[in-house]
Amino acid sequence: MRTWGTLLVAAALIAAPTAAHADSADNYTPVDPSGATLAGSVVTGECRNAELWLAYTVTITDPDDVAASTGVATLVIDVPGRSVPVTLGPLTDGSVAGSMRLPAAAGAELRRVAGGGTAATTVNATIQVQPASVPALAYPITLPACGAAPASTVGALAVTGTSGLTPVVGLAGGALIALGSVFALLRLRSRRPH
């Protein structure tokens, strides 16, 4: 009976989901923020009825509870020779989330950079909160071309996923369980009187 319990515990440990991770070369979020940060905040571009919309979640992460939890979140899109600010909205209790159509001025600049808007455009963007109670969060964002794109085409998803070793560990764990089951059955069979 103890063998089966051990096998069940081993199977549960192997089958447990692994945590998502970001590639360390991408510097997606800090590992252990020592102060207030916008880590985990994200803005993505998506097409809705042939128009570019921004879906956003901006959250102040403050382990020491010293940063102001109010202010106005702004996305600053950097295009060659110019920065285009887009106001996302006021923070309530340290966060704001929603979606909005990209303002016409920002859309015109992005179409200029994308050569008429026929291809997805990757630009550098910065999420800021004013007054500046936390450091800005800068990252590349891919904005889809929306002229002929189907509704809800999403661009710029976060770099997360499972480790490349997960399938190998799963197969090795499965092999160990099968091997353990065979040994357990052989042991039970050898204990039976003939």
N, C-alpha and C positions, 0 to 999 in steps of 0.2 A: 504494500500500500504506500509505503514511503517513497518508493521508486516512481510511482505514478504521480505523486504530489510534486516530486522534484521535476519530473518531465513537464507537468502543467505550469509550474513556475518558470521554467526555462522557456517554454513556448510563449508565455505571456511577455517575458522580457524581450524576446526576439521580435514579437509582433507589435510591440509598443511603437507608436509613431516617433520619428526622429524630428528634432527641432529644425525649423527653417533657418537658413543662414544666408548671409550676403557674402559675396566674394570679397576677400580682404583687400584686394587691389582696387576695389571700387570706392572704398571709404564711405560706404552707404550711411552708416550711423556709428556714433562712438560706442565703444564697448561698455564703458562705465563713465557716464557723464559726471564731471565733478562740479558742474554748475548748471544753471538753467540753459536749456537747449531746445531747438525746434526739431530735433531728431525724431524721425517717424512721421513728420509732416510730409504731405505729398500733393502734387498738382499733376493731373493728367489731362491730355487733350482727347476729345472724342467728337465724332461727327454725329450730328442730329439733323436730319432733313437738309443735308448738304451745307450745314453751317457748323463752324468750329465752336465747340463748347469746352469750358474748363470745369473739371470736377476736382474738388479740393477738400482736403482735411488738414487744418493747421492746428497743432497742439503744442503748448509750452510744457515741456517736461522739466520739472524743477524739484530735484531731490531735497534741496535745502529750504524750499518754500520762501525764497527771497525775491524772486522776480515778480513784477506786476502781472496780474492775470487778466488785465484789460489792455486795450490798444486796438489798432487797426492793422489787419494782415494785408500785405501787398505782395504781389508777384511782379518782379522786375525781369522782363525778357530782354536779353542782350542780343541785338542784331548788329551787324557790322556798321560801325559809326554812330550807333544810337542805342539808348536804353528805353524800353517802353514799359512804364508802370501800369499795372492793372490792379485796382483795389478789389480785394476779395471780400472784405467785410470786417465788422468789429468783433473782437473776441469777447466771449462770455464765459466766465470761470476758466479762462486759459485756453479756450478752443473755439474754432469756427469751422463749419463744414457746409458744403452745398455745391451747387453748380451754377454756371452763368455762361451766357453767350459771350464769346470773345469780342471786346469792343472793336468798332470799325477801324480806329487808328492802328491798333495792334495787329488786326487782321491784314490791313494794307501793307504794313511793314513786313509781316511774315510772307505774304504773297510775293513781295519784291525780292526777298531773300531766296524763296523757293523757285524763282523763275516763272512766276505766273500762277503758282499754287497747284502745279500738276503732280507734285511728289511730296511725300512726307518730309518734314523739316526738323532737324535736330538743332536746338539752340541751347545756349546756357541760360539758366534762369536762377533767380535768387528769391527765396521767400524771406520777407522781412516783417517785423512787427514794430510799429511806431506808437508811442515812444519806444526807443530801442532798449528794451529791458532784457533781451536775449540776443546772442549773436545770430546773424543771418545764416540761412541754410542754402548753399549753392549746389546745383547739380544740373546735368544735361536733361532736357525734356524733349521728347519727340512729339511733334504735333502733326497729325495726319492731314493729307490733302483731302478736302471735303467736297470738291466739285462733283465727282462721280462715285464717291465712296458710299457704301450702304449705311443705313442708320446705325448708330452706336458702334462705330469702328473705334476701338480704344487704342491709344498709343501710350508708350512710356510706363510700363508696369515696373514695379519694384523688382530688384534683383534678389529674389529669394528662391528657395527650393530645398531639395534634400541633397545630402552629400553623395558623391559618385560612388562611395563605398557601400551605400545602403543595400543595393541588390546583392553584392558579394557577401555582406554580413548576413543578410536574410537567407541566402542559399546555404551558407556554411551552417547557420543555425538550424535550418531545416534538415540538413544532412546529419547533424548531431542528434536531433530528435529522432530521426528514423533509425540511426545506429543504436541509440539508447533503447528504443522500443524493441529492436531485434534482440539485444542482450537481455532485456527484461523478460521477454518471452522465452528465450533459451534457458534462463535461470529458473523460471517457473516450471518449465518442462522437465528440467533435471531434478527438481524436488519431488515430482510425482512418483508414487510407487509404481513399479512396473508390473 
